[in-house]
Amino acid sequence: MGNTRGVSGAIHCPVMVDEVMELLDVKRDGVYVDGTLGMGGHAEVLLKRLGADGRVIGVDKDEEALMFAAQRLQDCRVSFVRDDFSRVGDIVKDCGYDTGVDGILLDLGMSMCQVKDMARGFSFNSDYRLDMRMDNRAPLTAWEVVNRYKMEKIEEILKEYGEETRGAKIARAIVAQRKRRSIDTCRELASLVEDVYGGRGRTHPATQTFQALRIYVNGELAALKGALEGSGAVLRAGGRLCVISYHSLEDRLVKNFFRQEKANGHFRVLTVKPITPSAAESGERNPAARSAKLRGGQKL
Ligand SMILES: C[S@@+](CC[C@H](N)C(=O)[O-])C[C@H]1O[C@@H](n2cnc3c(N)ncnc32)[C@H](O)[C@@H]1O
């Protein structure tokens, strides 16, 4: 399995690869959607398990990620699609698989290459403009939200998508600061939040603020809901849906989706409890995997 270095030189190490492949129960001639192709880490392993007739539809809305994965994989069994995974149903049809697919993988959130590329404006230490878009064609950036939105709306975003208990205080501080001058860079916002907290703890105090803005700017929860529903419609009977989430808001959506689809008789739940990375994986090998939770279901 290969690690990959993106534009920033960062490495993205795919999470729980063996567990994902087992849960997908890969068939050699199957058709699989990797809805979050990223740097192609999971897709690379999936391709090794597929035979000549197997196919992968690799989706990402990030142009850089897609180009990187295409260059890395260079495999005619892969269709590379720049799109939002919430459109999985249409994507599968557009690729010509009218009879559905055997498996779908969603490895949510961002790749390390996105986080570490300072110009993308995701990182606390970035002196670039607050951006946080995964898809650079999208009109809304984090700068717009921080500098143009009403205080009440900023507070709501911080509470809803960051579960930030100091959302009101942070929103007030943002509005007070921008009356003096705009908050342009990630570092400026991170240090403003740090001031509200009065210092740093074990994790950076701006973690929840940044998470909230990223989720809002990229419409992440709505996209996930769309992808879960779309997946249910496009999986063949016996096909499998596997989702790796990295925070409780995502995991709750996935858990509730499987619970409801089980009650409706549409899915069998394959993970009563989420699968988490081994100590070896989330320790030194890949600390970014720490919060990962893998859930899977089988279409009936
Ligand atoms: C954690 S990374 C995936 C890493 C990948 N599994 C690998 O092994 O390299 C998540 C990827 O999903 C993409 N992504 C996030 N939300 C998306 C969406 N709604 N539609 C399409 N791609 C999305 C991001 O741009 C990012 O490249």
The ligand as an SDF file (V2000), in Angstrom:
LIG
                    3D

 27 29  0  0  0  0  0  0  0  0999 V2000
  -10.2950   11.7540    3.6930 C   0  0  0  0  0  0  0  0  0  0  0  0
  -10.1200   12.1880    2.0310 S   0  0  0  0  0  0  0  0  0  0  0  0
  -10.1810   10.6560    1.1940 C   0  0  0  0  0  0  0  0  0  0  0  0
   -8.8430    9.9740    1.1380 C   0  0  0  0  0  0  0  0  0  0  0  0
   -8.8430    8.7290    0.2900 C   0  0  0  0  0  0  0  0  0  0  0  0
   -9.7060    7.7110    0.8290 N   0  0  0  0  0  0  0  0  0  0  0  0
   -7.4160    8.1950    0.1440 C   0  0  0  0  0  0  0  0  0  0  0  0
   -7.1810    7.0530    0.5780 O   0  0  0  0  0  0  0  0  0  0  0  0
   -6.5640    8.8930   -0.3860 O   0  0  0  0  0  0  0  0  0  0  0  0
  -11.6940   12.8440    1.6330 C   0  0  0  0  0  0  0  0  0  0  0  0
  -11.8180   13.3330    0.1890 C   0  0  0  0  0  0  0  0  0  0  0  0
  -13.2050   13.4820   -0.0690 O   0  0  0  0  0  0  0  0  0  0  0  0
  -13.4150   14.6340   -0.8350 C   0  0  0  0  0  0  0  0  0  0  0  0
  -14.7970   15.0700   -0.5630 N   0  0  0  0  0  0  0  0  0  0  0  0
  -15.2980   15.5250    0.5940 C   0  0  0  0  0  0  0  0  0  0  0  0
  -16.6060   15.8060    0.4640 N   0  0  0  0  0  0  0  0  0  0  0  0
  -16.9380   15.5010   -0.8110 C   0  0  0  0  0  0  0  0  0  0  0  0
  -18.1530   15.5630   -1.5450 C   0  0  0  0  0  0  0  0  0  0  0  0
  -19.2840   16.0120   -0.9940 N   0  0  0  0  0  0  0  0  0  0  0  0
  -18.1430   15.1450   -2.8280 N   0  0  0  0  0  0  0  0  0  0  0  0
  -16.9940   14.6900   -3.3950 C   0  0  0  0  0  0  0  0  0  0  0  0
  -15.8060   14.6350   -2.7490 N   0  0  0  0  0  0  0  0  0  0  0  0
  -15.7810   15.0360   -1.4690 C   0  0  0  0  0  0  0  0  0  0  0  0
  -12.3590   15.6040   -0.3630 C   0  0  0  0  0  0  0  0  0  0  0  0
  -12.0850   16.5580   -1.3650 O   0  0  0  0  0  0  0  0  0  0  0  0
  -11.1750   14.6840   -0.0730 C   0  0  0  0  0  0  0  0  0  0  0  0
  -10.3200   14.5940   -1.1810 O   0  0  0  0  0  0  0  0  0  0  0  0
  1  2  1  0
  2  3  1  0
  2 10  1  0
  3  4  1  0
  4  5  1  0
  5  6  1  0
  5  7  1  0
  7  8  2  0
  7  9  1  0
 10 11  1  0
 11 12  1  0
 11 26  1  0
 12 13  1  0
 13 14  1  0
 13 24  1  0
 14 15  1  0
 14 23  1  0
 15 16  2  0
 16 17  1  0
 17 18  1  0
 17 23  2  0
 18 19  1  0
 18 20  2  0
 20 21  1  0
 21 22  2  0
 22 23  1  0
 24 25  1  0
 24 26  1  0
 26 27  1  0
M  CHG  2   2   1   9  -1
M  END
$$$$
